[in-house]
Amino acid sequence: MATHCPYCALQCGTWLSRDGDQVTVSPADFPVNQGALCQKGWTAAAVLDTPDRLRRPLVRDAAGDLVPCDWDEALDVVAGRLRHLRQTYGPDAVAMFGGGGLTNEKAYQLGKFARVALGTSQVDYNGRFCMSSAATAANAAFGADRGLPFPVTDLAAADVIMLAGANVAETMPPLVRQLQQPDLIVIDPRRTPTAELATLHLQPTPGTDLALLLGLLHLAIVDGRCDDDYIRARTTGFDETRRAVAAWWPELVERVTGVPVALQRRAVEMLHGARRRYILTGRGVEQHSKGTDTVAATINLALALGLPGRPGSGWGCLTGQGNGQGGREHGQKADQLPGYRSISDPAARAHVAAVWGVPADSLPGPGRSAVELLDSLGTASGPRALLVFGANPAVSAPNAGRVVRRLSALDLLVVADFVPSETARLAHVVLPVTQWAEEDGTMTNLEGRVLLRRRVRPPSAGIRTDLQVLHDLAVRLGQPSDRFPADPGEVFDELRRASSGGTADYSGITRERLAAGEGLYWPCDATSAPTGTPRMFLDRFHHPDGRARFAAVEHRDAAETTNARYPLYATTGRILAHYQSGSQTRRVAALNDAAPEPFVEVHPDTAARAGLDEGVPALITSARGSTVARVRLVSTLRPDTVFLPFHFPGAGRANLITNPALDPRSRMPELKVCAVRIQPHAVAS
C-alpha cells in the first residue's frame, strides 16, 4: 500500500506490506525522496509493536499508581473532572496541547473541540517550538506562510542554495538528493554533516545570525548587487531597511559574529552571480528570542536579490515536524482558526462558527502560547487541567524541569499516546491511541502538498483513534453526536468547508483526488489549476497591494550571554538516528544502538581546560538546571560552544538547561542558545 513516512515534513513516499500483523516498509519513488529513505523511515514499522505499546486506558488510583481500566471508565473519569473544573473555575480552567505530527483532521478537530466542547481559549501546540518564527516572518513579508512556496524538486535545478541554520543531511537525509547540483552556503555554528557538503561554511557565534544577515544585505547594497527593478516593482519598505543595515560594515560583522570579511563577501558574490538561487531557513536561525527578526533578515536578503515569486529562485522555510505545515493551518494554535484564519477576525469567526453550527460570539478569543501555557499550569491564574495529544513536553519543552513541576501541579492531566512517554507517566489518565499505519488521514508536507496517509492494518483491540477519543469526550460533555465525527473522511470534508476562502484554502482538495494520486498544493479551491498552487507568488504576493514587505530589523544580543559563571554557549539540535523527543525512535533497536545515550560535543581545548576527555560523563549547567551527557571531542566545533541533542529523557534532557525566553512576536522560545558551564560529572558538587 502506498503511504508516507511518519517522521519529518518531507513525508517521503513509502510502500507498506503486511503479513498478518507484521508490517514492512520500503521506499516509493515519490518526488521528494526519489526512492530513498533515511534509517528512521526504513525502521518505522518497528514502532508499531514496541513491547511497551499502550493497549488499555490507565487511570491513577488512590495509591498513586496508573492501573488499567476500560474505556468507559477512563472517559467517564475525564469528562466528570472536566465538567467539575469548568463549572467551578470557568472554561479556561481546562487547556489542550497538540502536536505538529497530528494529521490535518486531528489538528482541526482538536482546535474545534477546545473552542466548542470545552469553550476554552487555552489551546496551543508544540509547533510553537519549531516553525513559529518563520511563519510569523513569512506572513508579515508575503501575506501567507507556506514553508516552501515551490516544490522541493525545484531545488535540484538551483545553482546556489543558502541554508541558514539547517542540517538537512541529518534531519532530512533524502532531501540531499535534491542538493547534488547546487553550490551550498551553510550558516551554522557547527561543522555539521551538511556543512561538510558545502562550498562555503559561515560559522557565527551562537546568537549572532541576525548580525551576519544584516551584514550580508549591507554588502549586497553597497556592492551594487541588488535587483533594483524587482525591488521597485514587487516590494515595499526597502528604503527603511537599507537605512537599518547601513551601520553593519563587514568589519563590524566580523567582530560580532566571528565570520571573516572575505567569507561574507564570498557568500554575497555566490548568491548574486547565480541565475537560480534559493535561501532556506531551519530551526538554527528560528529558535531564538529574536527568531522572527532573524528570519525576516533572510527574507530581506532574498527580496533584495529578487528571489521570491520568481521561477527557479525563491525563499523558503524547511518545516520540521511531519505535519508541521498542516498542523499550523487548521486551528490548534492559540490565535488561529482553520484555513490559517485569525481568531480575532470577526469575518473569520463568523465563517468558521457557521460551519461548526455555533454562534460566533460563543467562540473564545486568543489564548496563551505554548511556553506561556505550560508555565501557567496549576497556578492561581492558569489552567487546572490539560489534555495532551501528540506531544511530549516533559522532554521537548524548554526549561523542562519547571514544565514537569507545572504538569505535576495539575488537578487533571490526560495524555493520549501510544507508548508511556515521559509526559504520559505524569498523567492522571492515559488513553492508548493509534499509530500512523493504523489510521487514515491527510498530511501537508513542507512544500504545501496535501497527502493521503493510508491505514495498512487495523488497531489492536483496546486502542482508539484520537478522533474517536474526541468524539466520545464531546458526547459526554453534552455535544450532539454528529458535531464531532470520528470518521476522518467526514472531518476532512468539514475542514474543506471551514478553510474555504482562507489563506490555506483546501476546499478544492478531495480525498478521492488524493487517492487517485493527484499532487495537490494549497491554496486549492474549485477554480484552481488542476494541481492547486505548486508555486506561489509568481504574479503577486498575498498582501492586498500584491507587494512583498521588507522589514527593518535590528540586531540584539541573545536573551542570555556568557559570563564568568557560565562561560560557554550551548546549542541544541537533532541527530540522524533520532526524532524530536525520541519517544518513537528510542524504542527502535537499530536506532537506539546507533545513538543510545546523551552526549555533548566539546572542542578538545575547551574539554582540556575543564578537565574532560573523550567518553567521560560531563555535567552541563545553566541558570535553570543541569544535564548529564558523555563527552565527544569535536575539533571543528567553536571553542566557545557545546552542542547537545535534545532526544533523550531523564537526567540527560538537553531542555533542562535551555532558555524559555520568548520572541515577542512568534512566542518562540530560545532553544538554540544559552549560557552554560561544563565540568566532570563525578566531581560535581
Buried (B, 14 or more C-beta within 10 A) or exposed (E): EEBBBBBBBBBBBBBBEEEEEEBEBEBBEBBBBBEBBBBBBBBBBBBBEBEEBBEBBBBBEEEEEBEBBEBEEBBBBBBEBBBBBBEEBEBBBBBBBBBBBBBBBBBBBBBBBBBBBBBBBBBBBBBBBBBBBBBBBBBBBBBBBBBBBBBBBBBBEBBBBBBBBBBBBBBBBBBBBBBEEBBBBBBBBBBBBBBEBBBBBBBBBBBBBBBBBBBBBBBBBBEEBBBEEBBEEBBEBBEEBBEBBEEBBBEBBBEBBBBBBEBBBBBBBBBBEBEBBBBBBBBBBBBBBBBBBBBBBBBBBBBBBBBBBBEBBBBBBBBBBBBBBBBBBBBBBBBBBBBBBBBEEEEBBEBBBEBBEBEBEEBBEBBBBBBBBBBBBBEEEBBBBBBBBBBBBBBBBBBBBBBBEBBEEBBBBBBBBBBBBBBBEBBBBBBBBBBBBBBBBBBBBBBBBBBBBBBBBEBBEEBBBBBBBBBBBBBBBEBEEEBBBBBBBBBBBBBBBBBBBBBBBBBBBBBEBBEEEBBBBBBBBEEBEEBBBBBBBEEBBBBEEEBBBBBBBBBEBBBBBBEEEBBBBBBBBBBBBBBBBBBBBBBBEEBBEBBEEBBBBBBBEBBEEBEBBEEEBBBBBBBBBBBBBBBBBBEEBBBBBBBBBBBBBEBBBBBBBBBBBBBEBBBBBBBBBBBBBBBBBEEEE
